[in-house]
C-alpha cells in the first residue's frame, strides 16, 4: 500500500506539472523586413545608424487602424506623423532593438532626430536615423546587433545588400550574419514575458542574442591610426526584480525546463509561428477564390491547437482549478472549451466595439486590452485565494467509520479518535460557484494574435471571415486545453484508485496536491498582476 500511495502521489504531481509547465515556445507577432545603413562623418567615424523597417500586412492593418481621417483610402504623411512619433517613443524604451559595440566598448545611441512612416503596397515602412552620442572611430571591428530579445518582433534582413555603408573611408568592409535558432530553455522563458515588459535580466539578454542580426564593420586603416579617446562605456541596464522569475546571472535562465520533450516543444513553437503567418497570407487568396476560406478555417483550427500548446497561463489556471476542485473529466472538457470561446468572444467584442463602432485607433484598443488584462490577472488571484481558502479552511474531510476485523477475528467499533486504520476518506470539495470566475479569468484576456487577425480581416473587407476564423481558433484551443485537463483529472483519479480509497497516505498526498494547485493559481495571479503593474498603468 505504501508503494501504491507513493506511486499515486507521483502520478498526480506529473499530471499537475504537465498542465502547469510552460512549453518551450516564444511566439513573434510582428514580422519586419529590414535593412540598415551605417553612416560615417567627414572624419571617417561612425556617426549614426539608419534603419528601414517594413512591417507585415497584418500588423500594418492593426497599426494604421482608423488613421485614414478623410476616408479616401490613402494614408498621408500628416495622418501617419502621430503614429511615427508613437513608434519612435515606444522603441526608445526597448533601446530601438539596436546594440552597437566597437571592440569591448558599448556605444551609446541617442533617440532619432529624423523619422517618418510611408504606406505602400498594404505595408507600413518606418525610416529613422539613430545618432551616436559621440562619433566613434572604428579602431576595432564594430558589431551592430538588431533584434528583439523578447522575440515578440521577428527581424528578417533583406538578402540584397542588407547592410550598407554611407560615407565610409576607403577599405572599410561590412559583413552580415543572420540570426541563429533559440535553444529550448531560452524560448521557454521568453515565451512567458509580456510584450510590454521594458527590460530583461542580463543573462537572458545574452542567451537571446542568438536572435541577433549581426552587422560587422571593419576599417583596417582606422585601426592602424591612434584612436580617439574612447567614450565612457555605457553602463549595463540594471537588473529588474523580475516578477516573472526569468532568472538572474546567478541562476541560468530556463534551467528548470530540461528534458526529453524539449525538441517537441521547440517544434511546436516554430510550427505556431508558421501557421500565424499562413493565416494572414490566406486572406488575399480568399478574394481570388472563395474556396480559400476553407483553407483559412483549417489553418485557424491548427493555429488554435498549437497556440494553446505554447506558453500561457490559461492552461495552468484551468488545470489547476480542475485538480483542486476534483471536477469530473466531462466538466473539465466543458470548462476548457468555455474558457477558449470566452477568449474568442472577448477578442471579437473588443475589435467590434473599438474598431467598428467607435472607430478607435490601435493605441486606444491596445490600452483597453491592457486594462482587461489587468482585470483578468486580478480575477485569477481572487479565484486562487478562494480555492486556497476552501481547501484549507472550508474543506477538510469526513470519517465514515465502520467495523473491521483484526487478527483476533473479533469485531469492534472505533470512536472518533485519530488512528491509522482503514478509512473511507471523502474530501469536501469546494462548491462550483467559482467555475464562472475561473472561466472568465482565462477567457477575458484575448489572444493578441486573434485581435491582429480580426483587424486585418476588417481592413480587407472580410470581417465576417475573421470572426469565423477566431471562433475556429477557439475550437482548436479548446481541444488542446481539454486534452491537458483530461490528462490531469484522469491521472489524479487513476492515482487515487490505484492507491486505494482507504489509504491514509494517498489521501494526505492528494489532499496536499490539491492545496498546492490552489496555491499555484493564487501565486500565478499575483505574479502576473504584479508584473504588469510594475510597468505602469495603461494610458
N, C-alpha and C positions, 0 to 999 in steps of 0.2 A: 504493500500500500504506500509506503514511503516513496518507493521508486515511481509509482504511478502519480503520486501527488507532485513530485518534483518535475516529472515529465509534463504534467498538466500546466504547472506554472511556467515552464519554459515555453510551451506551445503558445500560451496566452501572451507572453512577452513578445514572442516572434510576430504574432498576429498584430499586436499593437504597434510594434516597430515598423512593420511593413506598411501600415496605413499612415503612420505619422512622419516617417523619414522622407525628406525631400529627395527625389532623384537628381542625378547629375545632369542638369539642363539649364542653360541660360538661353533666353529667347529674345533675339532682336526684333523690335517692332518698327524701326526706322532704318531704311537702306539708302546709303548715299554713294553715288558715283563721284569720285573726287579726282582733282589734280592740284598740284601745288607748284608755286614758283618761289625760289629763294632769291631775294632782292639784295644786291650789293650797292654800296655807296661809291662815290668817286675815288675813295682811298682803298678800294678792294676789300672792304669789310662787309660782313653780313649786316644789313640794316633792318630787314623786315622779312616776314613770311606772308605770302599772298595765297589765299585759298579760294578755290572754286568748287562748290559742293552742290550737286544736283540731287534732289530728293526723289524718292519713288512716288508713283502716281497716287497711291493710297494715302500716304502721309501728306502729300501736296493737297489733296482734296480736304483733308482734315484741317491743315494749317490755314488754308485760304477760305474756309467755310464762311459764307455770307460777307465776304470782304468786297464783293462787287457792288458798291453802293449805288451806282446808276443802272445796274441790271442790264448792261449792254453786252455781257458775255466776255468782256475783256478786263484784265486787271492792270491798271495804270501804275506808274511809279508812285503817284500820290497815294493810291489805295494800298500799295504794298509797303510804303515807308514805315507806318507804325509797326507792322509785322517784322520788318527788318530790324528795327530798334529793339523790339522784344527779343528777337533771336540773339543778337549780339550781347544784350544784357544778361540773358539766361546762360549763354555759352561762357560768359566770364566766370560764373560760379562753378563751371566744370573745367576751368583752365583752357577753354577752347579746344579741348581734346588734343592739344598741341604741346609737345615737350621737346625742348632743344638743349642739347649738351655739346660742348666742344672739349674734347679730351675728358677730363674729370670734372669740368665746370658746368654747373647748371646755369643756363642763360635765362634771365627774366624777360618775359614778354608782356608788353603793355596792351591795353584794350585797343581795338581798331580805331583808326582815325577816319577811315573811309569804308563804307559798306553800302550795299544795295541789293535788292532782290529783282529777279526777272522771272516772268512766267511765259513759258513757251512749250508747245507740244504737250500740254497737260502736266508739265513738270515744273517745279519751282527750283530756281538756282540762286544760291547765295554767293555773292562775291564780297570778300572783305580782306583787309590787309592788317597784319599784326606787327607793329614796330617793336624792335628790341629796346629794352631800357637803355642800352648803350650799344653802338655798333661794335661788332666782335670780329677780331682777326681770326682767320681760320689757320691757326698755328698748329692745329692737330685736327684729325678728322672730326667733322661736325655731324652729329646724328640728330635728325629730326624725326620724332615718332608722332604719328597721328593715329589715335584710337580712342575708343570709349572703354575704360577699364571695367565698367559695369555691363557692357555688351548689350545695352538697350539700343544703341546705334551701331550698325554694321557698316564699316567703310570698305569700299572696293575702289581702288585706284584704276583709272583708265589704262589700257595696255599701250596706247600710243603716247609716248612722251609723258609719263605720269608725273615726273619731277623735272622742272626746267630751271635754268639759271639765268637771271636777269642782271646784266651788267657785271658779270664775274670776270676777274682777271684771267689772262691767258693761262692755260694749263690747268684750270680748275675742272674737275670732273664730278659727275654725280652718278650714283648707283641706287637702284630701288630694290627693296626686299619686301615681298608681300607677307601678310600675316601667316602664322602657323595655326595649329589646332590646339584648342584648350584641352588640358588634361581633365579627367573625370572629377577630381576633387574640387578644382577651381571652378568648373562650370556649376557644380552643386551649390557652392557658396554664392557665386554671382547671381544665380537664379533667384535667390531669396532677397536681393537688395532692390528696393523700390526705385523707380526711375528718378525720383526727386531727391534721393539722398545725395548730399553735396560732397562727401569725402569718404574714402575708404582707407583702411589701415595700410601702412607702407608695404607690409609683406604680401597682402593681397594684390596691391598695385603691381608689385614685382612679378607675382605669379601670373597676372593677367597681361603682362607686357608681351606675351607671345601673340596677342591680337594686333600688335602694332604694325602699321605700315611704316617701314624704316627707310628714310632717305639719307644717304651718306654723301657728304660733300668733302672733297679733298682738294687742297690748293698747295702743291709742293713748294712753290716759290714763296708763299706766305709763311710756310713753316720754317724756311731757311733764314728768314729775316727775324731780327729780335722782336718778340711780340710786344704788343701794348701791355701795360699793367693790367692784369686780369681783373675783371669786375668782381665785386664781392659775391661769393657763392650764394645762391638762393637757398634760404633756409627750408628744410623739408616741411611739408604740411604737418601740423600737429595731429597726433593720432586721436581720433574721437573716441569717446566712451561709447562704443558701438552697441546699440540696443539689440542688434540682430545676431550677436555672438559670432561674427565672422572671423574672429581670431585677432591676435596681435603678433608682434615679432617673436614673442616668447612661445607661441603655440602655432605651428604651421596650419594655415587655413585648409579646411576640408579634410584634415587627417582622420576625422571621425567617420568618413564615408568610404573607406577602403573595402574591397570585397569583390567576389566573382561576378556580381551583377553590373559592375562598372561599365563594361563595353556595351551592355544593353541600354543602360541609361544614356550613354553618350550617343548611341544611335537614335534614341527617342528624341533627344534634343535637336539633332541635325534634321531628322525627318519632320519634326514640327515646324521648323523654320521653312523648309521646302514647301510644305503644304500651305503655309501662310502666304508665301509669295505666289504660289499657283492659284490661290483663291482670288487674289486681286487681278491676276492676269486673265482669269476666265471671263470677267465681265465684258471685256472687249469682244470676245468670241460670241457672247450671247446676242449682241446686236446684229452680228452677221448671220448667226444660225441659232434660232431659239432652242434647238435641242441641246445646246451647250449648257442650258440651265440645269439639266440633269447631272452634267459633269460637276457643276458648281455645288449642287447639293451633296453629291458624293464626296467631294473634297471637303465640304463643310463638316460632314459627319466624321471623316477621318481626322480632320483638324481637331474637332472636339475630343476625340479619343486621345490623341497624342498630347493635346493641351492639358487634359486632366492628368495624364501620366507624368507631366512635367512638374516643376516646382510650384508650390502654392499652399496656402494654409487651409483651403477648403476641405481637402481630404482629411487632414489631421483633425479638424473640428468635428466633421460628421462621424468619422470612425471612432474617435474618442468618445463622442456623445453616445453612440450605439454601444460601445464597450462598457461605459459607465452605467448606462441605464438598463442594460440587459434586454434590449429590444429584439424581436424576432427577425429572422432573415427577410421575411416578406415586408415588414415595416421598414427595415433598413434599406431595402431596394426602393421603396416608395419615398423615403426621406431623401435618398440620394438623387432621384430624378426630380423631386420637388425643388431641391436646392439648385440643381442645374437649370431648370426652367425659370426659377425666380431670378437667377443671374441674367438669363437671356432677356426676360421681360424688363428688368431694370435697364439694361443697355438700350433696348428699343424705346423705353419710356424717356430716357434722358435725351436721346437723339431726336425723338419725335417732338418733345416739348421744347427743347432748347433750339434745335436747328430748324425744324419745320414750322412750329407755331410762332415762336418768338424771334426766329431768325438771328439767333445769337451767334457770335463768333466763337472760334475754337477755344480762345482763352477763357471765356465765360463758362463754356461747357466743361472745361478742364477743372476750373475752380469748383463748380457744382459737384463734379465727380469726386474731387478730393474731400469735400465735406461729407459726402455719402460714405466714402471710405473710412473716415474718422468715426462716423456713427456705427459702421459695421464692426470696427475693431472694438469700440466700446461695448457693443452688444455681445461680442464674443467673450469679453471679460465678465460681463454680467451672467451669461449662461454658465461660464466656468465657475463663477462664485456660487451660483445656485446649485450646480451639480455637486460641488465640494461640500456645501452646507448639508444638502440632503443625504449625501453619502456618509458624512462623519457624524452629524448630529440628528438628522431626521431619518436616518436609515436604521442600521442595527440588524439584528436577526432574531428569529424566534426558535425556541427549542420545542420540538414536539416529542416529548419523552415517551418511551414505550418499554415494555418488558423485554428482556433478553436473557438468554441462558448463559451462565458462566460454567466453569469447569466442573463444578459440583452438580450440574444439571438441575439446579433449583432456580426458581424464578423469584425476582424481587423487583421493586419499583423504585426508581431514582426520584429524588426530590428535585429541587431547583438549584442544588449546589453545583458548582463547576466541576467537570470531570472530563476525562479523555475517552469516554466510552463512545458507543455508536450514536450519532446524532443525525437527525434529518434537518439540515440547516436550510432555512428558506429566507434568503435575504429580502428585506423590504425594499422594493425598488422605488426610485423617485417617481412622482406622478408624471403623466405625459403632458403636463401643462407647459413644459419647456420645449416641446418639439417645434412649435412655430417660431419662437425666438431663435432656436438653433438653425432652422432653415433660413430665416431672414438674415442671420449674422453672416452666413456664407453668400446667400443669393443677392443681397442688396448691394454688393460690391461688384460692378460689372467688369467683364474682361475688356481690357484696353484694345485688344485685337479685334473684338467684336464691334466696338464703337468705331474704330477706324474703318472697318469693312462696311458698316452701315452708312457712314458719312460718304465713303467712296461710292457706294451704290446710289446714294442720293444725288451725288454730283453727276452720275452717269444717267440719271433719269430712270433708275430701276430700283427705287426704294423698296417696293414690294418684294422684289427678288432678294434684296439684302435682308429684309425681315425674315423671309423664309430660310435664308442661309443661316441666320443667327439661331433660329429655332432648331434647325437640324444640328447645328453645333451643340446645342443643349442636349440633344439626344445622345450624341457621341460622348459628351462629358458625363452624362448620367450613366451611361454604360460602364465607363471606366470606374467612376466612383462607386457604383453599385457592386462591381466585382470586388473592389477593395473592401467595401463594407461587408460583403458576404463572407469574404475570407476571414475578416476579423471576428464576426459574430459566430461563424461556423467553427473556427479554431477554438474559440473560447468554450462553446458548447461541447465540442468534442473533448476538450481537455477536462472539463468538469465531469463529463460522463465517464471518461477513462479513469479518472482518479477515484470516482465513486462519490455518490451524494453524501455518504456518511463519513467522508474523510475530513477530519478537523483541519489537517494541514492544507489540503486542497482548498477548503472553504476560505481559510485565512489568506492563502496566497491569491486566490481570485479576488477576494474582498479588497486586499491591498492594491491589486492592479486596477480595480475599479476606482478606488480613491486616487490612484496615480493618474488615471485617464482624466478624471475630473480636474485634478490639479494642472494637468497639461493644457487643458482648454483655457483655464484661468491664466496660466503663465503666458500662453500664446497671445491671448488678448492683450495682456499688459505690455508685453514686448512689442507687439505690432502698434498699439496705440502710442506707447512711449516713443517708438521710433519715428512715427510720422509727426508727432507733436514736437520732437526735437528739432525738426527742420523749419518749424514756424507754422502758424495757421495759414490756410489758403487765403489768397487775396491780398 
